[in-house]
Amino acid sequence: MKFSYNWLKEISKTNKNPQELIDLVMLRGFELEESFKLEEQYKGFVVGKVREVKKYPDADRLNIAKVDLGRYGRDIQVVCGAPNLKVGQKVPVAMPGAILPNSKIEIKKSKVRGVESSGMICAEDEIGLGKNHEGIMILDKTLKVGLDLAKALKLEDTVLDFDILPNRAHDCLSYQGLAREIVAMEKRNTDLNTDLNTDFSKIGELLKIEIENKELCPRYMGAVLKNIKLKESPDWLKARLIASGMEPINNVVDITNYAMLETGSPLHAFDFNQVVKEGQVDILVRKAKQGEQLELLGDDNLELDEEDLLITIGGEGVALAGIKGGKKSGISSKTNQIVLEAANFDLLTIRRSRQRHALVTESQSRFEKGISPFLAEVALERAIELLQEYAGAELVEIVDPEKLNRKVQVVDFDIEAQTKLLGEKVEEKEAFEILENLGFKIESNKVQVPYWRLDIEGQFDFSEEIGRIKGYENIKPKYLMTPIKPSKRNLLREFEWIAKDNFTAVGFDEIISYSFYGHQDVQQGKIEGKHFELENPNNNQQTLMRRTLLPGAIQAGALNQKSFDDFSLFEVGRVYLPEKEKYEELRLAGVYFKDDFKTVENFYQAKGSVKSFLKKILMTEIKFKFAEKLENQFYHPVRTAQILVAGEKIGSLGELNPIVASKNKIKKPFVIFEIDFDKLFEIKKEKVIFKKISKFPLVARDLAIFVDIKTEVDQVKEVIKKTGGKNLEEIKLFDIFKEEKKNKKSFAFHLKFSDPQKTLSGEEVEAKIETIIKAVENNDWEVRK
């Protein structure tokens, strides 16, 4: 909420300057969003006097005015289209370089149809001093020419925008509430809650109030005031509204807003002449009927829901309770008598209506966070007092059908419990002084909670009040006396962190996608199995809990392909499987793409990166095998491989199915993969058996084998491994050569042999090679010689 420093200073009687006050409040209560000098918004705006007005040639609506700006020039020429421009007027003038507060448009010297204009004579709404745009703003004739507008209109102030959190909105979204806090922070005691002077028993025959549901409307007070003189508010009042982020309108509306800002309880004024029927105003607070219509101030037309709370007069809706008034009953230039509403509404009802109709107002923002029903009478009395003084109003009657007795909440106070919770010895005298300064009353270790403090539920809430006012910086830190046991290690989470670090190390970037997808994803990928379905989805593309990470990875790939020529992304996340007892599983998925690679090269590069990652975190055999059966249709039907670790399938890697690519507007298919992370973790937990490094040298041989073009390299390696015996230490593929015409390809391997007991002779190694060759030829493969 935006606060005027001048207004806060007046109520709280603080002697601190704005910065000192900011430091105090931030340290003891509320965070500052921003602060600025209000007069800075009116830099370059001065009081001018119109000396001459001439009709603009060939333009009926434009005038050429000469304006006296005192020290800034006597005959400043300005083109103006306002119909109410006259010689002798004092007007606000924006000089070149000035920036209009609302639109942020900079005023510059310019030519309008060939006539030079050196500034702008402003209307109220153009400089945020009202909503009137029918003509220029006319200033007081007594103002000095050339005087800065901010000084002339008492706009010299500092705006302090404090972030009032919902738990304190019920009292601190008001000047009285924050002033009360400042008084306590300065260790002073000032009574900001004066006794009510208005006679609330002044009942007549004009006003009748009925509340249909007292749970939704605990309090509804109304007052009738006559002889209203509608006019502009005094400058000081307008300045305070502007500093608080509100635009002045007229004295009646401004006073209701002023009383709301001061006390924290919203008010609303109805034009008596628009709502009176047969000499009486019958107010009924009820739920709206489904489909009932209401035209609001500002010309918004609402179709109401049966859960909305409606203020009706004579059976007709005149306001959406606690949010906004209706157009028909609004204050107009003809208003001379009003019905003033001060009420209290159920916070959940107001919040749901606000969400339903997307209406945000100062009134709604207070009611939906909860305020005391007793504040209604405080606000009503303050508004009546101001209306009598600044609108000439005469109070006719006040109706309060629910005369509430203030039930005092009393809480036992235990200083030992407070000391234990704060960790610092607090003297009872000091604690009581802090609470009394905040408005609490204390009698014999029993604390009476003031009606405006809705957040106090028990004595431990006092600890926060004592701690923050005393100053947390003044509470000395102490070592914990209770031994603390370290938490149990989460090995899966630690492994997840290691995996993420290692995937990043091989060039991948982490993404986080939604845990949901839609039926269109299920159809595209032909994802088998049941899904958990959301009762209240964000949209129709996110109705199901995911069984696979691939849709999110594919969407991320599609988005990145629009902007980048190469990218590699991965995600570690949970999938949800209703048919399993442990229905959550952890998966790892990703996409790989380089635009300057061919499709086949992309596949092998992605395969290499995934294999490199697996080697970094596992010390076991890693294989890729042609996937005869696909898990889903996101993968290419041919260019897809199963990922095997220690002979167990842990996932799949393959090119994106071109059909899926087309449906997702992906120009060039990339490579996708998904790995069962839980299986990966189980493999990681298995014990690794180490063996000694042989002290005898390795003997190396190379072997090249012609095979059918459909034969996989792992098939050949398996034959070599079985026949090579225990002395075959390593098999490494180093070359692939294809002969498309013969429908053949050649695999070239490095083979390494060793014996832990001796150095192998050439004859022994050759014998092993001959055995391997025979086995190879028995499979109808040909050894290149």
Secondary structure, 3 states (H helix, E strand, C coil): CEEEHHHHHHHHCCCCCHHHHHHHHHHHCCEEEEEEEHHHHHCCEEEEEEEEEEECCCCCCCEEEEEECHHHCCCEEEEECCCCCCCCCEEEEECCCCECCCCCCECCCEEECCEEECCEECCCHHHCCCCCCCCCCCCCCCCCCCCEHHHHCCCCCEEEEEECCHHHHHHHCCHHHHHHHHHHHCCCCCCCCCCCCCCCCCCCCCEEEEECCCCCCCEEEEEEEECCCCCCCCHHHHHHHHHCCCCCCCHHHHHHHHHHHHHCCCEEEEEHHHHCECCEEEEEEEECCCCCEEEECCCCEEECCCCCEEEEECCEEEEECCCEEECCCCCCCCCCCEEEEEEECCHHHHHHHHHHHCCCCHHHHHHCCCCCCCHHHHHHHHHHHHHHHHCCCEEEEEECCCCCCCCCEEEECCHHHHHHHHCCCCCHHHHHHHHHHCCCEEECCEEEECCCCCCCCCCHHHHHHHHHHHCHHHCCCCCCCCCCCCCCCCHHHHHHHHHHHHHHHCCCEECCCCCEECHHHHHHHCCCCCCCECCCCCCCCCCEECCCCHHHHHHHHHHHHCCCCEEEEEEEEEEECCCCCCCEEEEEEEEEEECCCCHHHHHHHHHHHHHHHHHHHCCCCEEEEECCCCCCCCEEEEEEEEEEECCEEEEEEEEECHHHHHHCCCCCCCEEEEEEHHHHHHHHHCCCCCCCCCCCCCEEEEEEEEEECCCCHHHHHHHHHHHHCCCEEEEEEEEEEEECCCCEEEEEEEEEECCCCCCCCHHHHHHHHHHHHHHHHHCCCEECC
